[in-house]
Amino acid sequence: MANISLSEAEKTFILHGVEEDFRCDGRSRRDYRPMELETDLVSNASGSARLRLANTDVLVGIKTEIDKPNYLTPDQGKIEFFVDCSANAAPEFEGRGGEELALELADTLTNAYESPKAFDLKTLCILPGQQCWKLFVDILILECGGNLFDAVSLAAKAALFNTKIPRVTAALMDAGEAELLISDDPYDCTRIQIENLPILVTVCKIGDSCVVDPSAEEEECSIASAVVGVSKRNGKNYISNVHTIGEGSLHKDTMHNCILLGLSAAENLNNELVKALKLEESRVGSKHRNTIGFLK
Amino acid sequence: MTTNVNIRLAIDRVNMGLLAQNQTRAPRLYTPGEVVTGQFGFMKGHGTYVEGEDIKASVAGVMEQVNKLISIKPLKSRYVGEIGDVVVARITEVQQRRWKVDTNSRLDSVLLLSSVNLPGGELRRRGVEDEQMMRKYLQEGDLISAEVQNIFDEGTLSLYTRSLKYGKLSQGVLVKVFPSLVKRRKTHFHNLTCGASIILGNNGFIWISPTVNNEADGGDGGYAQNLNEVIPRADREVIARLRNCILALAHCKMMLYDTSILYAYEESMKYEVHELLQQEAIFDVAFLTQHRLRLQEE
């Protein structure tokens, strides 16, 4: 995303490497770079996560608020994605420079979460037609090292896993207005089921082959990539949305291959993420803990 | 073939600081605002300021003392050029009679048309034709190796490539590290025994490329880029391993020079190339390299 220029010779080197199935850092076409995950590190958010994928750094905070449901969907809550590209990530993002990319990321995520089978908004309903929870998913991009879409969706999913929605103990109707009693205990809360939540997999077409997890240099060599949103239901993977990025176009067969690669990559990605989240929770417990953060 | 995914937790992060602990002569680090010394008898240099009667550090780094001059050399900084430095740089703009070049310093550097070797190695006055051909020689995005010829008053570096060892770079990988990690040596061009060449730019840009036989080329000034040539898999593995080793050493803040890189390369042989992206492997390679370097010193 960040504009880095490469010489023709460097591009050739990367291209031949991808064809050889041996990329510049020794990975094969289907390997991800190691990631680092931490949840619950922003104390004043309902849920938060930070994911670092090589040089890509994403921080997600989730805020819960009570809102009125839409008239058309009285029994559904709301979710809203907002992406902020920090100027720390790339100088081009300064001012309104990152807006286009931020909107693209937020729209892709919204599309992926739109299907009720991927994310059931009914679980966020408190009183049909009267009150519902609204989740604000705020995504901050701190560093760009390629493959933003995957990192952002994984971090969002991790943050949603970490989100604690206060338990509503009683709802009273007072002169047509709903009044909610919310539990005083900060640890008395409900969690969001994350099994079905979609993740995005960017499949980048370089030369004639497709790779997952492109680095910033590899993204520069590709003219088109497909972002495949994959949601898991009953142990099977389903596509929730597909989005193409880059100025080039993809042939029908390539698109098919991209989607298949995306589906199989998402399977492992999802399993590893859930495993890591469960492990972290079992190791630290649900109460307060020391955050690791960015330093050290 | 399945996708390799590895998500680790931040609580398991490997503490790279452990490497510094077993160093016997670890340099003292100063943080901004820390008192370096009393003002009397000393002069303040770069990276310091005077408050009250003390000289304090204004950047995080190590102290350097030249007689009475106290300066703090920052650990992380942009490249501060010195005449004679070898740099690896990228062309950002083609202008009249000069190229704008990114050398990782605070200001863009310049490469004058008169300070390049024209293809064919001719020595003559640069005419209008040469000016019009400039983009043919070097265009935006191209990487070059060069030497710092001059530093202008405002800090802009002027580069030159009038030697056959400098010039345009062909296929290979660029690695970016902090300039302070590159050790100053007599030579920054190395043909490593493991089968690749590296250029350790003083500006923190390191170029890794397959070894080519320069004598066979005949002096074309290094402007030929063979884009059709496919680098064989074996060379590619060496280059990727070197890249990961250099990044591992840089991650652990170890100095980069031919010996340390070669040791790291040898110590890394027990890992697969892609495994060197993992924190444990990075730590292990850096630890073993540090150990070997210390043994060699004694």
Chai-1 contact restraints between the chains, C-beta under 6 A:
chainA,res_idxA,chainB,res_idxB,connection_type,confidence,min_distance_angstrom,max_distance_angstrom,comment,restraint_id
A,S5,B,G141,contact,1.0,0.0,6.0,A-B,restraint_1
A,L6,B,G141,contact,1.0,0.0,6.0,A-B,restraint_2
A,S7,B,G141,contact,1.0,0.0,6.0,A-B,restraint_3
A,S7,B,D142,contact,1.0,0.0,6.0,A-B,restraint_4
A,S7,B,L143,contact,1.0,0.0,6.0,A-B,restraint_5
A,A9,B,S170,contact,1.0,0.0,6.0,A-B,restraint_6
A,A9,B,Q171,contact,1.0,0.0,6.0,A-B,restraint_7
A,A9,B,Q225,contact,1.0,0.0,6.0,A-B,restraint_8
A,T12,B,Q171,contact,1.0,0.0,6.0,A-B,restraint_9
A,T12,B,L227,contact,1.0,0.0,6.0,A-B,restraint_10
A,F13,B,Q171,contact,1.0,0.0,6.0,A-B,restraint_11
A,H16,B,V230,contact,1.0,0.0,6.0,A-B,restraint_12
A,E20,B,R233,contact,1.0,0.0,6.0,A-B,restraint_13
A,F22,B,R236,contact,1.0,0.0,6.0,A-B,restraint_14
A,C24,B,V173,contact,1.0,0.0,6.0,A-B,restraint_15
A,D25,B,A240,contact,1.0,0.0,6.0,A-B,restraint_16
A,G26,B,A240,contact,1.0,0.0,6.0,A-B,restraint_17
A,G26,B,V273,contact,1.0,0.0,6.0,A-B,restraint_18
A,G26,B,H274,contact,1.0,0.0,6.0,A-B,restraint_19
A,R27,B,H274,contact,1.0,0.0,6.0,A-B,restraint_20
A,R30,B,T3,contact,1.0,0.0,6.0,A-B,restraint_21
A,D31,B,N4,contact,1.0,0.0,6.0,A-B,restraint_22
A,Y32,B,V5,contact,1.0,0.0,6.0,A-B,restraint_23
A,R33,B,L277,contact,1.0,0.0,6.0,A-B,restraint_24
A,P34,B,N6,contact,1.0,0.0,6.0,A-B,restraint_25
A,P34,B,L277,contact,1.0,0.0,6.0,A-B,restraint_26
A,P34,B,Q278,contact,1.0,0.0,6.0,A-B,restraint_27
A,M35,B,I7,contact,1.0,0.0,6.0,A-B,restraint_28
A,E36,B,R8,contact,1.0,0.0,6.0,A-B,restraint_29
A,E36,B,A10,contact,1.0,0.0,6.0,A-B,restraint_30
A,L37,B,I7,contact,1.0,0.0,6.0,A-B,restraint_31
A,L37,B,L9,contact,1.0,0.0,6.0,A-B,restraint_32
A,E38,B,A10,contact,1.0,0.0,6.0,A-B,restraint_33
A,A265,B,T3,contact,1.0,0.0,6.0,A-B,restraint_34
A,N268,B,T3,contact,1.0,0.0,6.0,A-B,restraint_35
A,N268,B,V5,contact,1.0,0.0,6.0,A-B,restraint_36
A,L269,B,V5,contact,1.0,0.0,6.0,A-B,restraint_37
A,E272,B,V5,contact,1.0,0.0,6.0,A-B,restraint_38
A,E272,B,I7,contact,1.0,0.0,6.0,A-B,restraint_39
A,L273,B,I7,contact,1.0,0.0,6.0,A-B,restraint_40
A,A276,B,I7,contact,1.0,0.0,6.0,A-B,restraint_41
A,E280,B,L9,contact,1.0,0.0,6.0,A-B,restraint_42
A,I292,B,A10,contact,1.0,0.0,6.0,A-B,restraint_43
